[in-house]
Amino acid sequence: MSAIPGVRAQQEGQAAAAAGLKVPGPSPAAAAALPGTGAFGPSTSRGSVRDALSVNLNRRRLARGWSLRELSTATGISKGLLSQIERAEANPTLDILSRIAAVLETDPVALLRRPLLEPEIVRVGDLTEPDDETAVNLLFSAHGHSRVEIYRSRLHPHAQSQVSSHGAGSVEYVMVVSGRVSLMVDGVAHRLETGDSARFDGRASHYYTTQDCPATTHSIVGFPMD
């Protein structure tokens, strides 16, 4: 799922425009095509790209054990502006975004990509299914650049799957083909009926359970490229 050569710079410009950054070039239509802004399937209104920048900057800074002052020293960007960015209140230029990304050893696109903070569920009742023609529904588009594993699982009544965690950067997608299951993610239950789908952080501890009926699920686990 890697980017086509020559497209990455265009994607960065589109990402910056969608976040309200001050960069020349991309049209509104191009900005609307930013990968990730529609990455959550039918339910896409889960915060702006600017909010994603806020979360990603804070996470990456804290992962290094840095204070805002230390990040300011490393980037040459004022502590006040960095604080505003982390509060999703600032409109940084692409130059500033690139300087932050370089110090944090990442890239602007990664800083603008919206993280999965909780499971996202697509309800079968929300999908369009015409009676007289084949229905093709996009549930989830790709989340970043990843490699995948695909699984089919069948659970007996009153069963529990193995508790799993797929590592940092992984994302799991699941669709209930038949029956119903409870998806447990970090101790929180999410009930899924036949036809429902969900996506969640694969690093989180998770498993599936059934009650009186058997169930079949199809799962895809995406891993970041090495």
FIKOLZA-1660 file (N, C-alpha, C; in steps of 0.1 Angstrom, whole numbers, plus 5000, padded with zeros to 4 digits):
% residues 226
   i   px   py   pz ch aa at
   1 5008 4988 5000  A  M  N
   1 5000 5000 5000  A  M CA
   1 5009 5013 5000  A  M  C
   2 5021 5012 4995  A  S  N
   2 5030 5023 4995  A  S CA
   2 5025 5033 4985  A  S  C
   3 5030 5046 4987  A  A  N
   3 5025 5057 4978  A  A CA
   3 5032 5055 4964  A  A  C
   4 5026 5059 4954  A  I  N
   4 5032 5059 4940  A  I CA
   4 5042 5070 4940  A  I  C
   5 5054 5067 4934  A  P  N
   5 5065 5077 4933  A  P CA
   5 5060 5090 4927  A  P  C
   6 5063 5101 4933  A  G  N
   6 5059 5114 4927  A  G CA
   6 5046 5119 4933  A  G  C
   7 5039 5111 4940  A  V  N
   7 5026 5115 4946  A  V CA
   7 5028 5120 4960  A  V  C
   8 5038 5115 4967  A  R  N
   8 5040 5118 4981  A  R CA
   8 5040 5133 4984  A  R  C
   9 5047 5141 4976  A  A  N
   9 5048 5156 4978  A  A CA
   9 5034 5162 4976  A  A  C
  10 5026 5157 4966  A  Q  N
  10 5013 5162 4964  A  Q CA
  10 5004 5158 4976  A  Q  C
  11 5005 5146 4982  A  Q  N
  11 4998 5142 4993  A  Q CA
  11 5001 5151 5005  A  Q  C
  12 5014 5155 5007  A  E  N
  12 5017 5163 5018  A  E CA
  12 5011 5177 5017  A  E  C
  13 5011 5182 5004  A  G  N
  13 5005 5195 5002  A  G CA
  13 4990 5194 5004  A  G  C
  14 4983 5183 5000  A  Q  N
  14 4969 5182 5003  A  Q CA
  14 4966 5181 5017  A  Q  C
  15 4975 5173 5025  A  A  N
  15 4973 5172 5039  A  A CA
  15 4974 5185 5046  A  A  C
  16 4984 5193 5042  A  A  N
  16 4985 5206 5048  A  A CA
  16 4973 5215 5046  A  A  C
  17 4968 5215 5033  A  A  N
  17 4957 5223 5030  A  A CA
  17 4945 5219 5038  A  A  C
  18 4943 5206 5039  A  A  N
  18 4931 5202 5046  A  A CA
  18 4931 5205 5061  A  A  C
  19 4944 5207 5066  A  A  N
  19 4945 5211 5080  A  A CA
  19 4945 5226 5083  A  A  C
  20 4944 5233 5072  A  G  N
  20 4943 5248 5073  A  G CA
  20 4957 5254 5073  A  G  C
  21 4967 5246 5069  A  L  N
  21 4981 5252 5069  A  L CA
  21 4983 5261 5057  A  L  C
  22 4993 5270 5059  A  K  N
  22 4995 5281 5049  A  K CA
  22 5005 5276 5038  A  K  C
  23 5000 5269 5028  A  V  N
  23 5008 5264 5017  A  V CA
  23 5001 5268 5004  A  V  C
  24 5009 5271 4993  A  P  N
  24 5004 5274 4980  A  P CA
  24 5000 5261 4973  A  P  C
  25 4991 5263 4963  A  G  N
  25 4990 5252 4953  A  G CA
  25 4977 5245 4953  A  G  C
  26 4974 5236 4963  A  P  N
  26 4963 5227 4962  A  P CA
  26 4950 5234 4961  A  P  C
  27 4941 5229 4952  A  S  N
  27 4928 5234 4951  A  S CA
  27 4919 5228 4962  A  S  C
  28 4907 5234 4965  A  P  N
  28 4898 5228 4975  A  P CA
  28 4895 5214 4971  A  P  C
  29 4893 5211 4958  A  A  N
  29 4890 5197 4955  A  A CA
  29 4902 5187 4958  A  A  C
  30 4914 5192 4956  A  A  N
  30 4926 5184 4959  A  A CA
  30 4927 5182 4974  A  A  C
  31 4924 5193 4982  A  A  N
  31 4925 5192 4996  A  A CA
  31 4915 5182 5001  A  A  C
  32 4903 5181 4995  A  A  N
  32 4893 5172 4999  A  A CA
  32 4896 5158 4997  A  A  C
  33 4906 5156 4988  A  A  N
  33 4910 5142 4984  A  A CA
  33 4921 5137 4993  A  A  C
  34 4925 5144 5004  A  L  N
  34 4935 5140 5013  A  L CA
  34 4933 5126 5018  A  L  C
  35 4943 5117 5016  A  P  N
  35 4942 5103 5022  A  P CA
  35 4941 5104 5037  A  P  C
  36 4931 5098 5042  A  G  N
  36 4929 5098 5057  A  G CA
  36 4917 5106 5061  A  G  C
  37 4913 5117 5053  A  T  N
  37 4902 5125 5057  A  T CA
  37 4889 5117 5055  A  T  C
  38 4889 5107 5047  A  G  N
  38 4877 5098 5045  A  G CA
  38 4880 5084 5049  A  G  C
  39 4890 5082 5057  A  A  N
  39 4895 5069 5060  A  A CA
  39 4887 5061 5070  A  A  C
  40 4876 5066 5075  A  F  N
  40 4868 5059 5085  A  F CA
  40 4855 5054 5079  A  F  C
  41 4855 5051 5066  A  G  N
  41 4843 5045 5060  A  G CA
  41 4831 5054 5061  A  G  C
  42 4819 5049 5062  A  P  N
  42 4807 5057 5062  A  P CA
  42 4806 5067 5073  A  P  C
  43 4813 5065 5085  A  S  N
  43 4813 5075 5096  A  S CA
  43 4826 5082 5096  A  S  C
  44 4827 5094 5090  A  T  N
  44 4840 5101 5089  A  T CA
  44 4841 5113 5097  A  T  C
  45 4831 5118 5104  A  S  N
  45 4832 5130 5111  A  S CA
  45 4837 5129 5125  A  S  C
  46 4849 5124 5126  A  R  N
  46 4855 5121 5139  A  R CA
  46 4867 5130 5141  A  R  C
  47 4866 5144 5140  A  G  N
  47 4876 5153 5143  A  G CA
  47 4884 5157 5130  A  G  C
  48 4890 5169 5131  A  S  N
  48 4897 5174 5119  A  S CA
  48 4912 5169 5119  A  S  C
  49 4918 5171 5107  A  V  N
  49 4932 5168 5106  A  V CA
  49 4940 5176 5116  A  V  C
  50 4936 5188 5119  A  R  N
  50 4943 5196 5129  A  R CA
  50 4943 5190 5143  A  R  C
  51 4931 5183 5146  A  D  N
  51 4930 5176 5158  A  D CA
  51 4940 5164 5158  A  D  C
  52 4942 5158 5147  A  A  N
  52 4951 5147 5146  A  A CA
  52 4965 5151 5148  A  A  C
  53 4969 5163 5142  A  L  N
  53 4982 5169 5145  A  L CA
  53 4984 5171 5160  A  L  C
  54 4974 5176 5166  A  S  N
  54 4975 5179 5181  A  S CA
  54 4978 5166 5188  A  S  C
  55 4971 5155 5185  A  V  N
  55 4972 5142 5192  A  V CA
  55 4986 5136 5189  A  V  C
  56 4990 5136 5176  A  N  N
  56 5002 5130 5172  A  N CA
  56 5014 5137 5177  A  N  C
  57 5014 5150 5177  A  L  N
  57 5025 5158 5182  A  L CA
  57 5027 5155 5197  A  L  C
  58 5016 5155 5205  A  N  N
  58 5017 5153 5219  A  N CA
  58 5022 5139 5222  A  N  C
  59 5017 5129 5215  A  R  N
  59 5021 5115 5217  A  R CA
  59 5036 5113 5214  A  R  C
  60 5041 5118 5203  A  R  N
  60 5055 5117 5199  A  R CA
  60 5064 5124 5208  A  R  C
  61 5060 5136 5213  A  R  N
  61 5068 5144 5222  A  R CA
  61 5069 5136 5235  A  R  C
  62 5058 5132 5241  A  L  N
  62 5059 5125 5254  A  L CA
  62 5066 5111 5252  A  L  C
  63 5065 5105 5241  A  A  N
  63 5072 5092 5239  A  A CA
  63 5087 5094 5240  A  A  C
  64 5092 5106 5237  A  R  N
  64 5106 5109 5239  A  R CA
  64 5110 5115 5252  A  R  C
  65 5099 5117 5260  A  G  N
  65 5102 5122 5274  A  G CA
  65 5105 5137 5273  A  G  C
  66 5101 5144 5263  A  W  N
  66 5105 5158 5262  A  W CA
  66 5094 5167 5267  A  W  C
  67 5098 5178 5273  A  S  N
  67 5088 5189 5276  A  S CA
  67 5087 5198 5263  A  S  C
  68 5077 5207 5264  A  L  N
  68 5075 5216 5253  A  L CA
  68 5087 5225 5251  A  L  C
  69 5094 5228 5262  A  R  N
  69 5106 5236 5261  A  R CA
  69 5117 5229 5254  A  R  C
  70 5118 5216 5257  A  E  N
  70 5129 5208 5251  A  E CA
  70 5126 5206 5236  A  E  C
  71 5113 5204 5232  A  L  N
  71 5110 5203 5218  A  L CA
  71 5112 5217 5211  A  L  C
  72 5110 5228 5218  A  S  N
  72 5112 5241 5213  A  S CA
  72 5127 5243 5210  A  S  C
  73 5135 5239 5219  A  T  N
  73 5150 5240 5217  A  T CA
  73 5154 5232 5205  A  T  C
  74 5149 5220 5204  A  A  N
  74 5153 5211 5193  A  A CA
  74 5149 5215 5179  A  A  C
  75 5137 5222 5178  A  T  N
  75 5131 5226 5165  A  T CA
  75 5134 5240 5162  A  T  C
  76 5137 5249 5172  A  G  N
  76 5138 5263 5170  A  G CA
  76 5125 5270 5168  A  G  C
  77 5114 5263 5172  A  I  N
  77 5101 5268 5172  A  I CA
  77 5096 5272 5186  A  I  C
  78 5090 5284 5187  A  S  N
  78 5086 5289 5201  A  S CA
  78 5078 5279 5208  A  S  C
  79 5080 5279 5222  A  K  N
  79 5072 5270 5230  A  K CA
  79 5057 5274 5229  A  K  C
  80 5054 5286 5228  A  G  N
  80 5040 5291 5227  A  G CA
  80 5033 5285 5215  A  G  C
  81 5040 5285 5204  A  L  N
  81 5034 5280 5191  A  L CA
  81 5032 5265 5192  A  L  C
  82 5042 5258 5198  A  L  N
  82 5041 5244 5199  A  L CA
  82 5029 5240 5209  A  L  C
  83 5027 5248 5219  A  S  N
  83 5016 5246 5228  A  S CA
  83 5003 5248 5221  A  S  C
  84 5002 5258 5213  A  Q  N
  84 4990 5261 5205  A  Q CA
  84 4987 5249 5195  A  Q  C
  85 4997 5244 5189  A  I  N
  85 4996 5233 5180  A  I CA
  85 4990 5221 5187  A  I  C
  86 4996 5218 5199  A  E  N
  86 4991 5206 5207  A  E CA
  86 4977 5208 5212  A  E  C
  87 4972 5221 5213  A  R  N
  87 4958 5224 5217  A  R CA
  87 4949 5225 5204  A  R  C
  88 4955 5223 5193  A  A  N
  88 4947 5224 5180  A  A CA
  88 4942 5238 5178  A  A  C
  89 4950 5248 5182  A  E  N
  89 4946 5262 5180  A  E CA
  89 4954 5269 5170  A  E  C
  90 4965 5264 5165  A  A  N
  90 4974 5271 5156  A  A CA
  90 4973 5266 5142  A  A  C
  91 4977 5275 5132  A  N  N
  91 4978 5271 5118  A  N CA
  91 4992 5271 5114  A  N  C
  92 5000 5261 5117  A  P  N
  92 5014 5261 5114  A  P CA
  92 5017 5261 5099  A  P  C
  93 5028 5267 5094  A  T  N
  93 5031 5267 5080  A  T CA
  93 5037 5253 5077  A  T  C
  94 5038 5249 5065  A  L  N
  94 5043 5236 5061  A  L CA
  94 5058 5236 5065  A  L  C
  95 5065 5247 5065  A  D  N
  95 5079 5247 5069  A  D CA
  95 5080 5243 5084  A  D  C
  96 5072 5249 5092  A  I  N
  96 5072 5245 5106  A  I CA
  96 5068 5231 5109  A  I  C
  97 5058 5226 5101  A  L  N
  97 5054 5212 5103  A  L CA
  97 5065 5203 5099  A  L  C
  98 5073 5206 5088  A  S  N
  98 5084 5198 5083  A  S CA
  98 5095 5198 5094  A  S  C
  99 5098 5209 5100  A  R  N
  99 5108 5210 5110  A  R CA
  99 5105 5201 5122  A  R  C
 100 5092 5202 5126  A  I  N
 100 5088 5193 5137  A  I CA
 100 5090 5179 5134  A  I  C
 101 5085 5175 5121  A  A  N
 101 5086 5161 5117  A  A CA
 101 5100 5156 5116  A  A  C
 102 5109 5165 5112  A  A  N
 102 5123 5161 5111  A  A CA
 102 5129 5158 5124  A  A  C
 103 5126 5166 5134  A  V  N
 103 5132 5164 5148  A  V CA
 103 5126 5151 5154  A  V  C
 104 5113 5149 5151  A  L  N
 104 5107 5137 5157  A  L CA
 104 5109 5124 5148  A  L  C
 105 5117 5126 5138  A  E  N
 105 5121 5114 5129  A  E CA
 105 5108 5108 5123  A  E  C
 106 5100 5116 5117  A  T  N
 106 5088 5112 5110  A  T CA
 106 5086 5121 5098  A  T  C
 107 5074 5121 5092  A  D  N
 107 5072 5130 5081  A  D CA
 107 5058 5137 5083  A  D  C
 108 5056 5148 5076  A  P  N
 108 5044 5156 5078  A  P CA
 108 5031 5148 5076  A  P  C
 109 5031 5139 5067  A  V  N
 109 5019 5131 5064  A  V CA
 109 5015 5123 5077  A  V  C
 110 5025 5117 5083  A  A  N
 110 5023 5109 5095  A  A CA
 110 5018 5117 5106  A  A  C
 111 5023 5130 5108  A  L  N
 111 5018 5138 5118  A  L CA
 111 5003 5143 5116  A  L  C
 112 4999 5143 5104  A  L  N
 112 4985 5147 5101  A  L CA
 112 4975 5135 5100  A  L  C
 113 4980 5123 5101  A  R  N
 113 4971 5111 5100  A  R CA
 113 4964 5109 5113  A  R  C
 114 4951 5108 5112  A  R  N
 114 4942 5107 5124  A  R CA
 114 4944 5093 5130  A  R  C
 115 4947 5093 5143  A  P  N
 115 4949 5080 5150  A  P CA
 115 4936 5074 5154  A  P  C
 116 4937 5060 5156  A  L  N
 116 4925 5053 5161  A  L CA
 116 4925 5054 5176  A  L  C
 117 4916 5061 5182  A  L  N
 117 4915 5063 5196  A  L CA
 117 4905 5053 5203  A  L  C
 118 4896 5048 5195  A  E  N
 118 4886 5038 5200  A  E CA
 118 4881 5031 5188  A  E  C
 119 4874 5019 5190  A  P  N
 119 4869 5012 5178  A  P CA
 119 4859 5020 5171  A  P  C
 120 4859 5019 5157  A  E  N
 120 4850 5025 5149  A  E CA
 120 4841 5014 5143  A  E  C
 121 4828 5016 5144  A  I  N
 121 4818 5005 5140  A  I CA
 121 4809 5010 5129  A  I  C
 122 4808 5002 5119  A  V  N
 122 4799 5004 5108  A  V CA
 122 4787 4995 5109  A  V  C
 123 4775 5000 5111  A  R  N
 123 4763 4992 5113  A  R CA
 123 4758 4988 5100  A  R  C
 124 4754 4975 5099  A  V  N
 124 4748 4970 5086  A  V CA
 124 4736 4978 5082  A  V  C
 125 4728 4983 5092  A  G  N
 125 4716 4991 5089  A  G CA
 125 4719 5004 5083  A  G  C
 126 4732 5009 5084  A  D  N
 126 4735 5022 5078  A  D CA
 126 4740 5020 5063  A  D  C
 127 4741 5008 5058  A  L  N
 127 4746 5006 5045  A  L CA
 127 4735 5006 5035  A  L  C
 128 4738 5012 5023  A  T  N
 128 4728 5012 5012  A  T CA
 128 4728 4999 5004  A  T  C
 129 4716 4993 5003  A  E  N
 129 4715 4980 4997  A  E CA
 129 4703 4980 4988  A  E  C
 130 4704 4984 4975  A  P  N
 130 4693 4984 4965  A  P CA
 130 4687 4970 4964  A  P  C
 131 4674 4969 4962  A  D  N
 131 4668 4956 4961  A  D CA
 131 4670 4950 4947  A  D  C
 132 4672 4958 4937  A  D  N
 132 4673 4952 4923  A  D CA
 132 4687 4953 4917  A  D  C
 133 4697 4955 4925  A  E  N
 133 4711 4955 4919  A  E CA
 133 4721 4951 4930  A  E  C
 134 4733 4947 4925  A  T  N
 134 4743 4944 4935  A  T CA
 134 4748 4956 4942  A  T  C
 135 4750 4954 4956  A  A  N
 135 4754 4965 4964  A  A CA
 135 4769 4963 4968  A  A  C
 136 4777 4973 4965  A  V  N
 136 4791 4973 4969  A  V CA
 136 4793 4984 4979  A  V  C
 137 4797 4981 4991  A  N  N
 137 4798 4992 5001  A  N CA
 137 4813 4992 5006  A  N  C
 138 4819 5004 5006  A  L  N
 138 4832 5006 5011  A  L CA
 138 4831 5008 5026  A  L  C
 139 4836 4999 5034  A  L  N
 139 4835 4999 5048  A  L CA
 139 4847 5007 5054  A  L  C
 140 4859 5004 5050  A  F  N
 140 4871 5012 5055  A  F CA
 140 4881 5012 5044  A  F  C
 141 4887 5024 5042  A  S  N
 141 4898 5025 5032  A  S CA
 141 4911 5022 5040  A  S  C
 142 4922 5022 5033  A  A  N
 142 4935 5018 5040  A  A CA
 142 4938 5029 5050  A  A  C
 143 4944 5024 5061  A  H  N
 143 4949 5033 5072  A  H CA
 143 4964 5033 5072  A  H  C
 144 4970 5043 5065  A  G  N
 144 4984 5044 5064  A  G CA
 144 4990 5034 5054  A  G  C
 145 5003 5031 5055  A  H  N
 145 5009 5022 5047  A  H CA
 145 5011 5009 5055  A  H  C
 146 5005 4998 5051  A  S  N
 146 5006 4986 5059  A  S CA
 146 5006 4974 5051  A  S  C
 147 5011 4963 5057  A  R  N
 147 5009 4949 5052  A  R CA
 147 4998 4943 5060  A  R  C
 148 4992 4932 5054  A  V  N
 148 4980 4927 5061  A  V CA
 148 4981 4912 5062  A  V  C
 149 4973 4907 5072  A  E  N
 149 4969 4892 5073  A  E CA
 149 4954 4891 5073  A  E  C
 150 4948 4881 5067  A  I  N
 150 4934 4880 5066  A  I CA
 150 4930 4867 5073  A  I  C
 151 4920 4868 5081  A  Y  N
 151 4915 4856 5089  A  Y CA
 151 4900 4853 5087  A  Y  C
 152 4896 4841 5088  A  R  N
 152 4882 4837 5089  A  R CA
 152 4881 4830 5102  A  R  C
 153 4872 4834 5111  A  S  N
 153 4871 4828 5124  A  S CA
 153 4856 4823 5126  A  S  C
 154 4855 4811 5131  A  R  N
 154 4842 4805 5135  A  R CA
 154 4842 4802 5149  A  R  C
 155 4832 4807 5157  A  L  N
 155 4831 4805 5171  A  L CA
 155 4819 4797 5175  A  L  C
 156 4820 4787 5184  A  H  N
 156 4809 4780 5189  A  H CA
 156 4801 4788 5199  A  H  C
 157 4789 4784 5203  A  P  N
 157 4782 4791 5213  A  P CA
 157 4790 4792 5226  A  P  C
 158 4788 4803 5233  A  H  N
 158 4795 4805 5246  A  H CA
 158 4810 4803 5245  A  H  C
 159 4816 4808 5235  A  A  N
 159 4830 4806 5232  A  A CA
 159 4837 4820 5234  A  A  C
 160 4850 4819 5237  A  Q  N
 160 4859 4831 5237  A  Q CA
 160 4871 4828 5229  A  Q  C
 161 4875 4837 5220  A  S  N
 161 4887 4836 5212  A  S CA
 161 4899 4838 5221  A  S  C
 162 4911 4835 5216  A  Q  N
 162 4923 4838 5223  A  Q CA
 162 4925 4853 5224  A  Q  C
 163 4930 4857 5236  A  V  N
 163 4933 4872 5238  A  V CA
 163 4945 4875 5229  A  V  C
 164 4944 4886 5221  A  S  N
 164 4954 4889 5211  A  S CA
 164 4959 4904 5213  A  S  C
 165 4971 4906 5208  A  S  N
 165 4976 4919 5206  A  S CA
 165 4986 4918 5195  A  S  C
 166 4985 4927 5185  A  H  N
 166 4993 4925 5173  A  H CA
 166 5005 4934 5172  A  H  C
 167 5008 4942 5182  A  G  N
 167 5020 4951 5182  A  G CA
 167 5017 4965 5177  A  G  C
 168 5027 4974 5180  A  A  N
 168 5026 4988 5177  A  A CA
 168 5023 4990 5162  A  A  C
 169 5014 4999 5159  A  G  N
 169 5012 5003 5145  A  G CA
 169 5002 4995 5138  A  G  C
 170 4997 4983 5144  A  S  N
 170 4988 4974 5137  A  S CA
 170 4974 4979 5139  A  S  C
 171 4965 4975 5129  A  V  N
 171 4951 4979 5129  A  V CA
 171 4943 4966 5126  A  V  C
 172 4933 4963 5133  A  E  N
 172 4925 4951 5130  A  E CA
 172 4911 4956 5125  A  E  C
 173 4907 4949 5114  A  Y  N
 173 4893 4951 5108  A  Y CA
 173 4886 4938 5110  A  Y  C
 174 4873 4939 5114  A  V  N
 174 4865 4927 5115  A  V CA
 174 4851 4929 5110  A  V  C
 175 4845 4919 5103  A  M  N
 175 4832 4919 5099  A  M CA
 175 4825 4906 5104  A  M  C
 176 4813 4907 5109  A  V  N
 176 4806 4896 5114  A  V CA
 176 4798 4890 5102  A  V  C
 177 4801 4878 5098  A  V  N
 177 4795 4872 5086  A  V CA
 177 4781 4865 5090  A  V  C
 178 4781 4859 5102  A  S  N
 178 4769 4853 5107  A  S CA
 178 4770 4853 5122  A  S  C
 179 4758 4853 5128  A  G  N
 179 4757 4853 5143  A  G CA
 179 4759 4867 5149  A  G  C
 180 4763 4867 5161  A  R  N
 180 4767 4880 5168  A  R CA
 180 4778 4877 5177  A  R  C
 181 4786 4887 5180  A  V  N
 181 4798 4886 5189  A  V CA
 181 4798 4898 5197  A  V  C
 182 4806 4897 5208  A  S  N
 182 4810 4909 5216  A  S CA
 182 4825 4910 5214  A  S  C
 183 4828 4922 5209  A  L  N
 183 4843 4925 5207  A  L CA
 183 4847 4932 5220  A  L  C
 184 4857 4926 5226  A  M  N
 184 4863 4932 5239  A  M CA
 184 4876 4939 5235  A  M  C
 185 4877 4952 5237  A  V  N
 185 4889 4960 5235  A  V CA
 185 4893 4967 5247  A  V  C
 186 4904 4963 5253  A  D  N
 186 4909 4969 5266  A  D CA
 186 4898 4969 5276  A  D  C
 187 4891 4958 5277  A  G  N
 187 4881 4956 5287  A  G CA
 187 4867 4962 5285  A  G  C
 188 4865 4968 5273  A  V  N
 188 4853 4974 5270  A  V CA
 188 4846 4966 5259  A  V  C
 189 4833 4962 5261  A  A  N
 189 4826 4954 5252  A  A CA
 189 4818 4962 5241  A  A  C
 190 4819 4957 5229  A  H  N
 190 4812 4963 5217  A  H CA
 190 4804 4952 5210  A  H  C
 191 4791 4953 5211  A  R  N
 191 4783 4942 5205  A  R CA
 191 4782 4944 5190  A  R  C
 192 4785 4933 5182  A  L  N
 192 4784 4934 5168  A  L CA
 192 4774 4923 5163  A  L  C
 193 4765 4927 5155  A  E  N
 193 4755 4918 5149  A  E CA
 193 4759 4914 5135  A  E  C
 194 4752 4904 5129  A  T  N
 194 4755 4900 5116  A  T CA
 194 4756 4912 5106  A  T  C
 195 4766 4913 5099  A  G  N
 195 4768 4924 5089  A  G CA
 195 4775 4936 5094  A  G  C
 196 4776 4937 5108  A  D  N
 196 4784 4949 5114  A  D CA
 196 4799 4947 5111  A  D  C
 197 4806 4958 5111  A  S  N
 197 4820 4958 5110  A  S CA
 197 4826 4968 5120  A  S  C
 198 4839 4966 5123  A  A  N
 198 4846 4974 5132  A  A CA
 198 4861 4975 5128  A  A  C
 199 4867 4986 5133  A  R  N
 199 4881 4987 5131  A  R CA
 199 4887 4993 5144  A  R  C
 200 4899 4988 5148  A  F  N
 200 4904 4992 5161  A  F CA
 200 4919 4990 5161  A  F  C
 201 4926 4997 5171  A  D  N
 201 4940 4996 5173  A  D CA
 201 4944 4981 5176  A  D  C
 202 4952 4975 5167  A  G  N
 202 4955 4961 5170  A  G CA
 202 4965 4959 5181  A  G  C
 203 4971 4970 5186  A  R  N
 203 4980 4968 5197  A  R CA
 203 4972 4966 5210  A  R  C
 204 4960 4970 5211  A  A  N
 204 4951 4969 5223  A  A CA
 204 4948 4954 5225  A  A  C
 205 4948 4950 5238  A  S  N
 205 4944 4937 5241  A  S CA
 205 4929 4935 5238  A  S  C
 206 4926 4924 5230  A  H  N
 206 4913 4922 5225  A  H CA
 206 4909 4907 5223  A  H  C
 207 4896 4904 5223  A  Y  N
 207 4892 4891 5220  A  Y CA
 207 4877 4891 5217  A  Y  C
 208 4871 4880 5212  A  Y  N
 208 4857 4879 5208  A  Y CA
 208 4850 4869 5217  A  Y  C
 209 4838 4871 5220  A  T  N
 209 4830 4861 5227  A  T CA
 209 4816 4860 5220  A  T  C
 210 4810 4848 5222  A  T  N
 210 4796 4845 5217  A  T CA
 210 4787 4842 5229  A  T  C
 211 4774 4842 5227  A  Q  N
 211 4765 4838 5237  A  Q CA
 211 4758 4825 5232  A  Q  C
 212 4745 4825 5229  A  D  N
 212 4738 4813 5226  A  D CA
 212 4740 4808 5212  A  D  C
 213 4745 4816 5203  A  C  N
 213 4746 4812 5189  A  C CA
 213 4760 4812 5184  A  C  C
 214 4763 4804 5174  A  P  N
 214 4777 4804 5169  A  P CA
 214 4778 4816 5160  A  P  C
 215 4791 4820 5156  A  A  N
 215 4793 4831 5148  A  A CA
 215 4805 4829 5139  A  A  C
 216 4805 4836 5128  A  T  N
 216 4816 4836 5119  A  T CA
 216 4821 4850 5116  A  T  C
 217 4834 4853 5117  A  T  N
 217 4839 4866 5114  A  T CA
 217 4850 4865 5104  A  T  C
 218 4852 4876 5096  A  H  N
 218 4863 4878 5087  A  H CA
 218 4871 4889 5093  A  H  C
 219 4884 4887 5094  A  S  N
 219 4893 4898 5100  A  S CA
 219 4905 4900 5091  A  S  C
 220 4909 4913 5091  A  I  N
 220 4921 4917 5084  A  I CA
 220 4929 4925 5095  A  I  C
 221 4942 4921 5096  A  V  N
 221 4951 4928 5105  A  V CA
 221 4962 4934 5096  A  V  C
 222 4963 4947 5097  A  G  N
 222 4973 4955 5090  A  G CA
 222 4984 4959 5098  A  G  C
 223 4996 4957 5093  A  F  N
 223 5009 4960 5100  A  F CA
 223 5016 4971 5093  A  F  C
 224 5023 4979 5100  A  P  N
 224 5031 4990 5093  A  P CA
 224 5043 4984 5085  A  P  C
 225 5046 4990 5074  A  M  N
 225 5058 4986 5066  A  M CA
 225 5071 4988 5074  A  M  C
 226 5080 4978 5074  A  D  N
 226 5093 4979 5080  A  D CA
 226 5102 4989 5073  A  D  C
% end
